[in-house]
Amino acid sequence: MRSRLLRRFIAASAVVPAALLSFAAVAAPPGTTADAPLQAQPPSAPAPANEPLRDPEILAMLAAIHSTSIDQARSAAKRATDHHVKRFAHAVERRAEDGRRREDKLSRRLNLQIPAGIGGADELRRTLQETFHNLGAMTSGPDFDRSYIQDELAALNHTLTTIDNKLLPSVQTNDLRTELRTVRAEIERDLKKARDVLDRLDRANKPTGP
């Protein structure tokens, strides 16, 4: 009797580790074993970069640049008192109008429709308009003249950065690439003229003695 009990105890003892091993195998994550350490999960892949702009979107952003330039320069030319500021504002307006006419011809020649409601173009237009928001509450005079030129410098620099970092790297059509380079050269010339005008204003307002 005692020997039979001993044999049953030995058999039961052998079943328990086997059951534990079976449970560990089931609980282990897929691709691992019960006695193997868990492997570190690889880092998730980075989010894909923004897709490059298409040519119609680039054309829409150029249209936003020129329409904003026309509106702000036309308003400033009417309100400015310094003749250098007035002349600069008129020059910016003419340059932007010429650019808009070129782009209209370009869109017809390349059969590129300027789409409405493009997020990048709308965002750029809002950014440029907000650059001049302080002028609305100002009255004509030296402070307005100076603020307008400073705002133009900020808007022109932002436009130049947009062309360099977003538009030129994405453009596909050679004619549109040429237009972007033309606009870029015009923006650089306007930047130089705006700095010259601001220097004139600084010299004019500089005290001349005790």
C-alpha positions in Angstrom: 0.0 0.0 0.0 2.7 2.4 1.0 4.6 1.8 -2.3 1.5 2.5 -4.4 1.0 5.8 -2.6 4.6 6.7 -3.2 4.4 6.0 -6.9 1.2 8.2 -7.2 3.0 11.1 -5.4 5.9 10.9 -7.8 3.6 10.8 -10.9 1.7 13.9 -9.6 4.9 15.8 -8.9 5.9 15.3 -12.6 2.6 16.7 -13.9 2.8 20.0 -12.0 6.0 21.4 -13.7 4.7 20.3 -17.1 1.5 22.2 -16.5 3.5 25.3 -15.4 5.6 25.1 -18.5 2.5 24.8 -20.7 1.0 27.9 -19.0 4.2 29.9 -19.4 4.3 29.1 -23.1 0.7 30.2 -23.6 1.3 33.5 -21.6 4.4 34.4 -23.5 4.0 37.1 -26.2 4.0 35.9 -29.8 7.5 35.3 -31.1 9.0 34.5 -27.7 9.5 31.4 -25.6 8.8 31.0 -21.9 12.5 30.8 -21.0 13.7 33.5 -23.5 13.9 37.2 -22.5 11.5 39.6 -24.1 13.0 41.4 -27.1 12.9 45.2 -27.1 10.4 46.5 -29.7 12.0 48.5 -32.5 11.2 52.3 -32.5 8.2 53.3 -34.6 9.0 54.7 -38.0 9.1 58.5 -38.3 6.1 60.3 -39.8 6.4 60.8 -43.5 7.6 64.3 -44.6 5.2 66.7 -46.1 4.6 66.1 -49.7 6.1 68.7 -52.1 3.8 71.4 -53.4 2.2 70.9 -56.9 2.7 73.6 -59.5 -1.0 74.9 -59.2 -0.5 75.3 -55.5 2.8 77.2 -56.1 0.9 79.5 -58.5 -1.8 80.1 -55.9 0.9 81.1 -53.4 2.5 83.5 -55.8 -1.0 85.0 -56.4 -1.4 85.4 -52.6 2.0 87.2 -52.4 1.2 89.6 -55.2 -2.4 90.4 -54.1 -1.3 91.1 -50.6 1.5 93.4 -51.8 -0.9 95.3 -54.1 -3.4 95.9 -51.3 -0.9 97.0 -48.7 1.2 99.2 -51.0 -1.9 100.9 -52.5 -3.2 101.8 -49.0 0.3 103.0 -47.9 0.8 105.2 -51.0 -2.4 107.0 -50.1 -1.6 107.5 -46.4 2.2 108.1 -46.4 3.5 111.6 -46.0 7.2 111.1 -46.8 7.7 111.2 -50.6 10.3 108.5 -50.5 7.8 106.2 -48.7 5.2 107.1 -51.3 7.5 106.4 -54.2 8.5 103.0 -52.7 4.9 102.0 -52.1 3.9 102.9 -55.7 6.9 100.8 -57.0 5.9 97.8 -54.9 2.3 98.1 -56.2 3.5 98.2 -59.9 5.9 95.3 -59.4 3.1 93.2 -57.8 0.7 94.0 -60.6 3.2 93.1 -63.2 3.8 89.8 -61.5 0.1 89.0 -61.3 -0.2 89.7 -65.1 2.7 87.4 -65.8 1.2 84.6 -63.7 -2.2 84.9 -65.4 -0.4 84.5 -68.8 1.7 81.6 -67.4 -1.4 79.8 -66.1 -3.1 80.0 -69.5 0.0 78.9 -71.4 0.7 75.9 -69.1 -3.0 75.2 -68.6 -2.6 75.5 -64.9 -5.7 76.6 -63.0 -5.1 78.6 -59.8 -7.1 76.6 -57.3 -9.2 78.4 -54.7 -9.1 77.6 -51.0 -5.5 76.2 -51.0 -4.4 75.9 -47.4 -0.8 77.0 -48.0 -1.9 80.0 -50.1 -4.5 81.1 -47.5 -2.1 80.7 -44.6 0.6 82.7 -46.4 -2.0 85.4 -47.2 -3.1 85.6 -43.6 0.6 85.8 -42.4 1.4 88.6 -44.7 -1.7 90.5 -43.9 -1.1 90.2 -40.2 2.4 91.7 -40.7 0.7 95.0 -41.5 -2.2 94.8 -38.9 -0.7 97.6 -36.8 -1.1 100.2 -39.6 -4.9 100.1 -39.5 -5.2 102.1 -36.3 -2.4 104.6 -37.1 -2.8 108.1 -38.5 -0.7 109.5 -41.3 2.6 110.9 -40.3 6.2 110.0 -39.6 5.3 107.1 -37.3 3.1 105.6 -40.0 5.8 106.0 -42.7 8.3 104.2 -40.5 6.0 101.4 -39.4 5.0 100.7 -43.0 8.6 100.4 -44.2 9.4 98.1 -41.2 6.3 96.0 -42.0 7.4 95.8 -45.6 10.8 94.6 -44.6 9.3 91.8 -42.4 6.8 90.8 -45.2 9.5 90.8 -47.9 11.9 88.7 -45.8 9.1 86.2 -45.1 8.3 86.0 -48.8 11.9 85.4 -49.6 12.1 82.6 -47.1 8.9 81.0 -48.4 10.3 81.0 -52.0 13.6 79.6 -51.0 12.3 76.9 -48.6 9.0 75.9 -50.0 8.4 77.0 -53.6 11.7 76.5 -55.4 12.4 73.1 -54.0 8.9 71.8 -55.1 8.5 73.4 -58.6 8.3 71.1 -61.5 7.7 73.3 -64.6 10.7 75.1 -66.0 8.6 78.2 -66.9 7.2 78.4 -63.3 10.7 78.0 -61.9 11.9 80.9 -64.1 9.0 83.0 -62.7 9.9 82.1 -59.1 13.4 83.3 -59.7 12.2 86.5 -61.3 10.0 87.2 -58.3 12.8 86.3 -56.0 15.1 88.9 -57.7 12.4 91.5 -57.5 11.9 90.8 -53.7 15.6 91.2 -53.1 15.6 94.6 -54.9 12.6 95.7 -52.9 14.4 94.7 -49.7 17.3 96.9 -50.6 15.1 99.8 -51.5 13.1 99.5 -48.2 16.4 99.5 -46.2 17.5 102.6 -48.1 14.2 104.4 -47.3 14.4 103.4 -43.7 17.9 104.8 -43.5 16.6 108.1 -45.0 13.8 108.2 -42.4 16.3 107.6 -39.6 18.6 110.4 -40.8 15.7 112.8 -41.2 14.5 112.2 -37.7 18.0 112.3 -36.1 18.5 115.3 -33.8 20.9 117.9 -35.3 22.5 119.4 -32.3 21.8 120.4 -28.7 
